[in-house]
Structures are given as C-alpha cells and as structure tokens.
Amino acid sequence: PGLRLVWSDPPVFTVDRLMSDEECDQYREAALNWEESDDAVQVASATFGGGATAANRQSTTWYLKYKAARELVRGAMMLLPEIAVTQCEEPQVVRYEMGDFFSWHEDKVPPTSLDNGGQRLATLLVYLNDVPESGGGATTLKDFPV
C-alpha cells in the first residue's frame, strides 16, 4: 500500500488503498448482519469499560474474529511485518450514528490490563466510507498540527 509519513512525533502515517472499495463495501454490508453472526461480538461502547468510558464514548462496536476480517488483518500485517497476528487485538468495527461520539482519549491499554498482552504498539484506523464535510463525522488528533 501507499504508506506516507505525515507527522514524525508521534509517527502518523496515511495509507492509500489498504483495502479495495469492494472490500470496504463487504465490511459495511456485513455490519448489518453481525448481530446474528458468529463472526463478531457486539459491544455497547457507551457502557464498555463502565465508569468514565460512558461519558467519553457513544457508538456501537463489533470485535471481529480474525477469520471474518482476513483482508483487514492481511493489510495490517503488510504494514507491520515484524508483528505476528497473535500479538494483535481482534479487529474492531465501530459505527457512529448521528449524535454518537468518542471524546479525547489516549489509545493505550490501561496499566491494570497490561498482563493481557502488553501495551499497544500501533493503532490502525480504516475508514470504510467517506462522509461529506457537511454531513458530520471527523477524526481529530489532539496534538497533531493541521
């Protein structure tokens, strides 16, 4: 894929064409049926983790089994060839409806959970669709100069 460094500290890259339009369409279509599937586990993100998380996030999240996310896992492994898939968390698909949100946060594993595999080395955000600027939806990195 077309990997491009856009910021160095911390390193932020963009990757063009990690997945094809058809593959993105397949994930969006599958999301409509995951509630009835053995390929994913739905998590009500507003209460996931309890406490402070409920005030910081409102969305719907599915944790995908690796077999249900082959294209995504293959793309991630191409970007991080020295990492084994067993070192990765299950892929997640998050859906934000109108009014949903995810407030400022650090994308790291809480210290109390580090014995469950260690700290995250990287976060990969894959957008399955485009949203018109007038339609809402944005990702902002807090310390990233625009």
N, C-alpha and C positions, 0 to 999 in steps of 0.2 A: 504493500500500500504506500501511498504518498505521504510519508512522515515529514512534518515540518515543525521545527522549533519556533515557538512564538514568544517564549519568555524563559529566562535561564534560572531564576532563583525565586521560588522553586521551579523546576523544569515543567513547562507546559507545552504540549505538542498538539497539533491538529493532524488528523489522518484522513485523507481523502479516499473515499471509496473502500472503506474497510469491508463493507457488505454491499451487495448489489441492491438496486431498487426492488427487485423481485424478492430477495431475502428479507428486506425490511417489511415489505407487504405481507409476507408469510408470518412474521412475528406479530404484526398488528392484527391480522386475521385470527391467529391462534389465541391472542389475548382475549378475544370474545368468548372463547370456549374453555379457558383454563379452569374455571370454577368446577367443571365437570370432568377434569382430566387428572390422570396420574402423573403427568409430566411436570406439574408445578404445584407449589403450595402458596396459597394466597395469605397475605398478612395484612391486617388492618393497620396501616402505618401510623395512624393518629394515636393508637394505644401501644404500638410496638415499642417495647422497652419501658413503657409506663412513665410516670412522673413527668419530667421536663420535656420528654420527646413529644408528648401530646400537644404541648403548646408550641413546639417548633416545627411540626410537620403534620400535614394532612394530605394523604394521597392513598393510592392502592398499589401494593407491591406484590409481585409474584416472584418467589425463588424458583428458578428453573432447574430441573435435573439436567446434568451435563448432556444426556442423550437428546434432550429437547432443544438444545442450544448449540448444536455442532458448529454451525457457521460462525457464531459469535465466539465460541471457545477457540476455534481454529484461527480466527483473526487475532484474538488476544495473544495466542501462543506465537504467532508470527512476529508480534511486536516485542514480546519478552521471551525469546527462545531459550534463555538460560533458566527459566522458571518451569517447573513441572505442573501439570494441571492439578495435581493433588495438593499443591500449595495455594491454590486459588479458591476463593469463596465461590459458592454457586452463583451463576449469573442471575441478576435480578432485572425484572422489567417493572418500571414504575409508571403508572398512569396518573396524570394530573388533570382533573376536571376543572371547569370554571370555578374559581374560588379556592382551589387547593393550593398548597404552598410547601416549601421547605425553607425555613429561615437559616440565618447564618449558622454555620457549624464547621467543625474540623472533621474531615473524613478519616477518622482513625478509630482503631479498636480501643474501647475503654481499658485502662490498666487492669481492671478486675477480670477481664476476659482474655488476657494475653496467653494464658495457658491453653487456649483453644486454637492454637496455630500461629500465634505471634502477630506482630504489627503488619498493617498493610504496607506494601511496597509501592503500589500504584493504584490509581482509580481510573477506570476506563468508562467514559460516558459516550454512549452511542445514541444518536437521535434517529428515531425511526421515521420521523416525518418533519416537515418544515411547518412553521406557524407564521402566518403573516404578521408583520410588525404591529398592525392594528388589532390583531387577534389575541394579544397577550402572550404570556409564556416567555421566559428568558432565563438564562443562566448567567450569574454574575459571580466572579471570583473576587473575594473581598480585597485582597492585597495585590491584585493584578491591574496594572495601569492600562487603561483603554486608549 
